[in-house]
């Protein structure tokens, strides 16, 4: 465990609202520096009295956390880390840190979330396998929640195809849930990535799962719902994906199948009706390719090095590029929706999404509820 990891874990352990702690990390180059800044800086970033007291008198880190981080394939990725997935930064309440077992680089890879019922029909399970297998063969990572049913089928199919898969947990990173998926949890940690915002040893709790769903939606370019009842956690994931400006797709089913009613509701509300993985891949491919290139390149430029400490907004965006100039002129200090930026620039949604993400990482653009504005 590095000193910066230790400092980040102390920031996690102090609890309370995440936004002030993200602001604190934004002000300093490292968690270690943020922690060393002291109570005045903590209060200035918005930390409350309880958080300041917890940081001033930190408890020893749990042995389970220290032992887990000692494994070479385990790491914690904080808000300040260049490896923190850029797409996840854009959701309304991004996690302060992610515990990752396996390949953390998969979190940057274009992915599609496959979610649905824990008690699917045989046909629904087959659909999940077929879609996930095709996504993996097309080079998309399959993201899901390790739950029984559709999630399990999607993870297993992606692994069988030799592709990448990400399992996002509603429990501690080392606590498979449900227990029946312990072996699958291990396989994904070895061949893909297991992710949780909860430290090792945290048991699954009902309230963790809606929060888990926001991470699934936030990591993926789009979300596919295979089967879901009218009241389903999969519909929460779909709503969160839509709120984050991501694509939502649904597989239709028989009107006599209660597990199809949630999908039909999504389609009525505007989700894309799809009958094959190719339709999803075609819809996501342009954005996936542009995001993969632009964001990976941007990640490399943010790698820490001598004299590259981030103490404020970054101003090195590629403003000399004509398209960036056009977008910069189209942006104002009043938030603008995506469709207005399309009208003003003549660029596509895919092009604008990629450029806005880079500019957001630079600190030049902020986004709120799907609207974009300059920071200065």
N, C-alpha and C positions, 0 to 999 in steps of 0.2 A: 504494500500500500504506500502510495506516495504522500508527502506532506500535503499536497493539494487535495488529494482524495480525502485525507483525514479532515481537512478544513471543510470540504464540501459536505461530508457526512455530519459534521457538527451543525452546519447550516440547515441540513435536512432535519436533524433531531430537535431543533429548537421549536418546530411546529408553527402553527399560526398561518396567516395569509402568505401565499407564495409570491404575490406581485412585489411586495417590498424587497423580498430576498432576491428576486430576479433583477430588480433595479440596482441592488447593491452589487451583484455580480457584473452588471453592465458597466458599473463605474470603475471596476478594477480589472486588472489583467488576469487575475487568478483568484480562486476561492481563498487561498492562503493569505493573499493581500487584503481581500475583503474582510476576513476574520481579524487580521492584525490592525485594521483601521480603527477599531475601538468603538466604544459606546456612542460617542457623539456622531460618528459617521453612520452607525447603524440606525440611530434615531432619525438622522437626516434623510436616510433612504426610506423611512416610513415604518421601520420595525416598531412593534408596540412594546410596552414595558415588560411583558412576560417573555417575549423573544429576546430582548436585550439581557434580561436576567439569565436566561438559559445559555446565551452565548458567553456571558461573563463568567459563569461558573459551570462549564460543560461537564457532563457526566462521562464516564469511560464508555467507549464504543462497545456495543455488545460483542461477545466472543463470536457469535454466529456470523456477524457481518465481517469481522476481521478474518475469520477462517475462510469464508466464502471468497473474499477478495484475494486471498493468497493463491487461488487457482489461476494459472496463466491465461485461461480463456474466459475469465470473468473480469468485468470492469464496471465502473460507474461513470456515466457520461453526464456531465453537468450542463446547465444552461449556458455557461461561459465557454464550453468546450467546442472547438471547431468541428468536432464530429457529431455535435447535437444536430439531429435531422432538421433541415431547413423547413420542410413542409409542416412539421409539428410545431414550429415556432408560430405558425399563422393561426392556430386555433385560439378560441377565446381564453382558455385557461390552460396553457401548456404546463406540463410537469416541470418541477425545478430540476429534476435529474431522473435518469433512467438507469436501472441496473440491467446489465446485458450479459447473458451467457451465450457464448458462441461468436458469430461473425458480426461485429457491430457495423461493418461497412454495408451490410444488407439494409440498414435503416435509411441509407441514401439511395438505394436502388429503386427504380420505378416499381410500384407494387399495386395490387388490387386486393381489396378486402372481400372475403367470401364469408358470409354469415347467414344464419338461419336458425331453424328450430332445433331444440335439443332432442325432440322426439319426431324426427321426420318420417315421412313415408319411405318405402323402399325406392320409389321413383325419385323422390327428392334427394335421397342419399346418392343415387346414381348420377343425378344432375350435378350435384356438388363435386363428385369425383371427376366427371367429364370436363366440367368447366375448369376446375383447378389444374387438372392434368394438361389441358390445352394452354392455359395461361403460363404454366411452367415451361412448356415446350416453346412458347413464343418469347420467353425471356423475362416474363413478369414474375416478381416475387408474390407469393400468395400469403396474405396476412389474415389472421383470424385469432380467436380467443381461447383455443384449446378446450372448449366446452364439448360435451357429448353431442352426438348428432352431426349436423352440417359442418361445424368447425372441425371435428375430428376427421371426417371424410375429406375435407379440403386439404388439411395438413398432410394426411397420408398420401393423397394423390400427388401432391406437389413433390413429396419426397420420392415416391415411386417413379416420377418422371425425371428425377435427377435435378430438379429445380430448387430454388430457394424458398424458404417459408419462414415466417415470423409468427411466433405465438406470444400474444400479449396477455398477461395474467392479471387477475383481480385479487391475487394473494402475493405473498413474498416470492421473490425470484426462485427460491429453492423449494417452494411448496406447490407441487402439482395439484391442480384442481380441475375436474374430479380426480380422486385417487386412482381410478381405473386408467387414467392417462399418464401414469408415472413413466411407463416405458416410452411412450410417445414424446413426453417432455424431454427425456434424455436423448432420444434420437434427434429431436429438433435442436437441442443445445449443441450436438455434435456436428450436424449438417446444415443448420440454419442459425436462427437466433431466437432466444427466449428473452422476453422483455417484461419488466415490471417497474412501476414507480415506488413499490413497497420494498423495504429492506428485507434481507433474509430472515426467515422465521415468522413473518407476518401471516396469520391465518386468514383464510377467505371470509369475507363478511359481505352481507347483501348489498350494503351501500358502496362497496368497492366496484361493483360490476358496471353500473352506468358510467362511472369515472373511467374504468378500463376501456369502455366502448369509445370514449372520446379519443383515446390514443390510437385505437385501431383505425378510426375514421381519419385521424390526423396524419397518420403515416402514409396512407394510401392515396393514389390519384383518383380512385373511384371505389365505390362499394357496390357489390352485387349481393342482393338478397335472394336466396334460392327458395326457401319455404319459411313462412312465418305466420303465426296466428295474428289475429287483430290486435292483441295486446302482447307484445313481444319485445325482448331486448334487442333483437335485430332491427326493429323499427326505430329504436332509439339511436342505434349506430347510423342508420340511414339518415335520420333527421340531423344528427350531428355532422355527418358528411355534407349534407346539403347546406347547412349553416356555415360550413367552412369553405363553401364554393366548389366542392368536389362533385364529380359525376355520381349519380345514383342509378342503378339498374335493377330490374326485378324480372324473375322468371315467372311467367303466367302458369296457371294450373287449372284443374277442373273446378267448376263452380260448386261441386259437391265435396271438395276437399277443404276442410277447415284450415289446413295448413297453407292454403293458397290465398286466403282472404287478406292477409297482411300485404302480400305482394300485389294483389289487385288494388288495394287501397293506395299503395305507393304509385302504381301506374296511373290511377285516377288523379293523383296529386302531382304528376309530372315526371315521375321516374321513367327511364327508358325501358321499354318492353324489349327483352332480348330472348332469342331462341338458340343462340350459339355463342360460344366464346369469341369467335371471330368478330362478331358485332361489337363486343366490349373492347377487344384489342384494337379494332379499327378506330373506335371513338377515343381511346386513350393514347394511341401510338404517337401522334404528333407532339402532344404535350410531354409524354414520357421521354421521347428522344431529346427534346429541347431542354427539359429539366435535368436530365441525366448529364448532358454536356455542360450546360451553364452552371449548374450547382456543383458538380464535381470540380470544375475549374475554379469556381469561387472558393470552394473549401480549401483547395491547395494554396490560394493566396492568403488565406486566413491562418495558415499554420503558424504557431508561435515560434518566434525566433528573436535574436538579439535586436533590440530597438523596435520591436513590433508589438509592444504592450498596448492594449486597447484601453485608453482612458476617456474616450468620448466618441461621438459619432465619427464614422469613417467617411472620408470624402474622396475616395479613390475610385469611384464608379466610372465605367467607360463612357464618360459624357461626350467624347469626341465622335462616337459612333452616331451616324445620322438618325437611326431609329431611336436610340436613347435620347437624342436631342429632341426629337419629335414628341416622345413620351413626356419628357421633362416639361416641355412647353404646354402639353395638354393637361398636366397636373396643376392643381391650384392648392391654395391653403384650405379651401372648403372641400370636404370629401366628395369624390366623384365615383359613381358606380362603374363597373367594368364596361357595360354597354355604351356609356358616354365616352369612355376612353377609346373604344373601338371606333366610334363615329369621328372623334377628333383626330385620330392618328392614321386610320385606314389599316391598322395592323390587326392580325387575328387575335382571338382570345388566347390561343396557345402561345403566340409570340409575346403578348403582353404579360401573361402569367409568369413566364420565365424571366423576363426583364424586371418585373416588379419584385420578384423574389430576390434577385441580385441587389436591386436598389434598396430593398428593405434590410438586407444584411449590411449594406453600407451605412445604414442609419439615415438615409435620405428620404425614405418613404415610410409612412405608417399606414396600417390598415385596421379598420374597425367595421365590423358587420358588413364585410364585402365591399367597402368603399375605401378609396385610396386618396391620400393627400401628401403634400410635401411636409417635411419637418422643418424646413427653413426657407 
